[in-house]
């Protein structure tokens, strides 16, 4: 968290639930950016970009479901 300046009021109340949700969203964006086509915004049309996002999420789900030999 960023500290407040001296001329400001006290720190705003820390919302743990909002912080937890933010972490989930940031990790999801990180997973999506593993796909180079999404990270560089290769698709210019919004409908095509959304389709690629959906495909990337399906790929992520399959990765989570398949048994891993990496452990």
C-alpha positions, 0 to 999 in steps of 0.5 A: 500500500502507498503511504499517505502524505502528512497533510492528508487524513488517516489511511482509508480503511483496508478492505480485505475482501476487495484486496482478495478480489483484486488479486484474483483479477490480476492473476487472471490478467497475468494468465491471459497475457501468457498468450502472446496473441492477447498480450500484443493485441494482435486482433484489432476487432473487439469480437475477435479479441473477445473470442481469443480471450475465451479461447485462452481461458478454455486453454487455462482450464484444460491446463488445470484439469490435465494431470501434471507430470511437472510436480 
